[in-house]
Amino acid sequence: MYLTYDVIVVGSGFSAIAVTCNLIEQLPASAKVAVVGDDPGFGRGTAYRTELYLHRLNVPAGRMSLLPHQPDDFVDWLKSHGRPLQAGDFASRSDYGLYVRDTLARLLRKRDGRCRVDFIKAKAAGCVERYSSTLAFHLGNGDEIAGRNVVLCLGVGNATLPVAPDGVPASLRSRIIENPWRLSWLRRVAPSDAVCILGSGLTMIDQVLALRAHGHSGKIDVLSRRGLAPLGHAWKPPVPLPIDVQRLPETISGILKTLRAKSRTVADWRAVMDGLRPATQALWQRLSSEERARFLRHALPWWNIHRHRVAPDVFDKFEKLVLDGTVRFHAGFLKSLGAEEGRSLPATGSERRARSPRSGRTGSSTAREWNGPGSVIHRF
Ligand SMILES: Cc1cc2nc3c(=O)[nH]c(=O)nc-3n(C[C@H](O)[C@H](O)[C@H](O)COP(=O)(O)OP(=O)(O)OC[C@H]3O[C@@H](n4cnc5c(N)ncnc54)[C@H](O)[C@@H]3O)c2cc1C
């Protein structure tokens, strides 16, 4: 016979810990919660386990509290840890990871009147319905637990390399970086090495800046399906434009048209994106499954670069590297990875168009090879 939990939280990254903190705050002492996960960087997940101070949050500190009823919690934590940042500043993600862990530890220390929380170090391997009111989870360690409510906090996982590195000799495979969050890879890159980064999101910007901080001065080619990179927050954030979700059209094309028209009525388009922020969930829930699929197919990359913006000083640093030609964007698909004498690892891709992050200018081109002594291929 096994214990039946009131809530099972599956995962041990950021969302799992954020949910657990709030369950501890809100559930009665009689409740039982299990957190199931096998992540050694408990609570920090992919985003907040970085150890480099230059890797920053992309949301101002004042909006990153774990506890909705204490909006200043993170800013207060920063102050009490010798980092006197303001609510509008962008803190480091490593500090945020420590804050997440500290907050959980602080809530767990309160023994009086808090619910029971069991941390189970295992992977959830399967799930079945039991007696129509509970779900039973099979764990990687052979155990089974049951829960009346389940919160899945599984993250997005890692992308796999889109081509098989078959032709690449073992001696060069170490130049394909599987996990850029193990920062030891930076030591394998010589200052003048050419680097090719697959993917052009937030992780790409982090890795470009980490390379620079590590003394790298070679060219960096960035390849992604659309060649779009995250945009920056404004130094002086505009006042959000309130958006009434109920008055928006119910199709993605209609919504985009309306939002574009709204952004022409304000001095800074960010006012529209920031106005959408509190309405996003309601907007998503209103969409039919066809429209949701349409959004994911066509609009997601555009949403990502406008919605998940980087701190303004981070954007300025990054843009300088784009403008001086150090970082070059390519829109297209990786087709093959080869091997040459010495340290070279040529990658071939087919391009559809490249876009500069700020100007939005496009240029057309076809298949081309990114090649250089000691190319490093990154994947995200
Ligand atoms: C580079 C980068 C920067 C970001 N910056 C910000 C930011 O500044 N602000 C912001 O709000 N968001 C940011 N994000 C988004 C951020 O990733 C999410 O906000 C959040 O961290 C995602 O948390 P998660 O729990 O969903 O995923 P993760 O934190 O990645 O955790 C997923 C967990 O699920 C576990 N898991 C998976 N499968 C199983 C299984 N079968 N059984 C048990 N456990 C399992 C994994 O081991 C892992 O612990 C950033 C993301 C990235 C990549």
The ligand as an ORCA input file, in Angstrom:
! r2SCAN-3c Opt
* xyz 0 1
  C      18.667     30.976    -21.132
  C      17.307     31.197    -20.537
  C      17.000     32.354    -19.835
  C      15.736     32.549    -19.286
  N      15.511     33.689    -18.584
  C      14.308     33.866    -18.004
  C      14.053     35.031    -17.207
  O      14.917     35.881    -17.071
  N      12.827     35.173    -16.643
  C      11.837     34.227    -16.827
  O      10.742     34.411    -16.275
  N      12.065     33.117    -17.562
  C      13.263     32.918    -18.152
  N      13.482     31.800    -18.899
  C      12.418     30.851    -19.088
  C      12.579     29.801    -18.004
  O      13.170     28.654    -18.550
  C      11.292     29.445    -17.390
  O      10.740     30.593    -16.830
  C      11.457     28.427    -16.267
  O      12.744     28.396    -15.735
  C      11.087     27.077    -16.812
  O      10.951     26.246    -15.708
  P      10.506     24.730    -15.867
  O      10.336     24.199    -14.499
  O       9.371     24.671    -16.814
  O      11.731     24.032    -16.603
  P      13.139     23.634    -15.967
  O      13.532     24.624    -14.927
  O      14.061     23.412    -17.099
  O      12.856     22.260    -15.213
  C      12.317     21.091    -15.820
  C      12.525     19.956    -14.826
  O      11.735     18.850    -15.178
  C      12.488     17.700    -14.850
  N      11.901     16.540    -15.529
  C      11.700     16.379    -16.860
  N      11.126     15.171    -17.096
  C      10.939     14.593    -15.877
  C      10.379     13.340    -15.452
  N       9.898     12.459    -16.312
  N      10.367     13.059    -14.110
  C      10.839     13.951    -13.209
  N      11.391     15.148    -13.567
  C      11.427     15.449    -14.869
  C      13.895     18.054    -15.277
  O      14.858     17.201    -14.721
  C      13.966     19.473    -14.737
  O      14.345     19.490    -13.387
  C      14.739     31.575    -19.460
  C      15.041     30.397    -20.162
  C      16.301     30.195    -20.684
  C      16.616     28.912    -21.428
*
